[in-house]
């Protein structure tokens, strides 16, 4: 899912910082160091993508939004409008790609502008292509045509803009697969082109222009060209690529003057392998954008404080699929999913909470009024108590436990799950995380925390070979004069830290002793 995040000039981070993720990512650091910033930038992208104000470039705050970041200027490092805010997200879905968006605001009198979109090779971290917004004087005819046709897709013309390719990688490694594929299949390609030419000659004059394009391709393909000549021609073609964007997201491909044979057969080429054979700039951007979109959809943010429990609930008449960002859907979810109640109780027992969950209707003639209660299993005669009477820690932790169980393939982020929780239970949460990342459709966790007990348990699980060192990314965020710095602290096979913990591993305990 999420592989890495890079930030520059965003809130606490001035200089570019890279944050690598793992199935379990723990973010440590002192207060106000910039830990929350890492989660907030993901919330910003998700909030903007999911908002109905789809023409907005960035939405730092919305009504009932996930996060409130104020204004664009407040998001900028040092609130300096001369800086460019950059956000890069690397994912590991499909082909490993990274997509970076850069934004700027020239002055307080002007709107926030999209400055650039970059696509990166996730394996080598090399930049593949750069796109910039079309200038006001650059309005190609086919762009105007696409804008008109966009009405059929229920996207307002006023909400569409465009970006064009301004830079493209020259490295031969990206072009060789395409070149070699052509050499291996040149006879088949030429035969297909000749058949296409015959068909085109039988049509109108407008389509005859397409025939001329095919003839030009035939002439080139029959020539004795080498790799460098081929790459030079193809790069010039791909540099004509233009894309429609909505907000900051590319939404439609607009090809330029690409070779007719590439356009005609590119989907055929793509089907030949899991990897793209053709170095198709538009396809790379659309793949990176759609992958980011799916990743943000999978992101499930949970705050440090969940909605306080009530003594009884009224069924809303729906069957929720999650607990809600503030845990407000938890009661209905448990009511509709008896098997989830049973699974939750299994984990409450493993976590040694001393409680068992029950959900039952309060009225004989109506199932709308119900209650969620805990049974205190530590008593000789078990006692049933209402959720508000259990203790704040357990009731606040319950939504996180349930969400970890009900989620499939989600990215669950949470701030300080240890709040109001006993140290032993903080440690036991490590077992829950380890199980959740090993499911058939595993979850990923991004956790801002101060809990040494949680990391100690995860270290023990690594030592016991229940999880791998690569399953954990420990990020330590420190504040420097030039802004926040994020460092990854690696674990070895024994669960010990390879990198020194900045300032020593929780030295506060030793100081007090």
Secondary structure, DSSP 8 states (H G I E B T S, - for coil): -EEEEEEESBTTB-S-EEEE--SEEEEEE-TTSSHHHHHHHHHHHHHHHHSS-TT-S--S--TT-S-----HHHHBGGG-TTS-EEEEEEE-SSS-EEEEEEEE-S-TTS--EEEEEEEEETTT--EEEEEEE--TT---HHHHHHHHHGGGGT--GGGEEEEEEEEE---GGGTHHHHHHHHHHHHHHHHHHHHHHHHHHTS-HHHHHHHHHHHHHHHHHTS---HHHHHHHHHHHHTT-EEEEETTEEEEEE--S--HHHHHHHHHHHTT-SS-SS--HHHHHHHHHHHHHHHHHHEEEE-SS-----S-EE--S---SS--TTSTTHHHHHHH-HHHHHHHHHHHHHTT--EEEEEEES-SS-SSEEEEEEEETTSSS-EEEEGGGT-HHHHHHHHHHHHHHH-SS-EEEEE-TTTT--HHHHHHHHHHHHHHTTSTT--EEEEE---HHHHHHHHHHHHTTSS-GGGEEEEEEEEETTEEEEEEE-B-TTS-BSS--TTSTTTHHHHH-
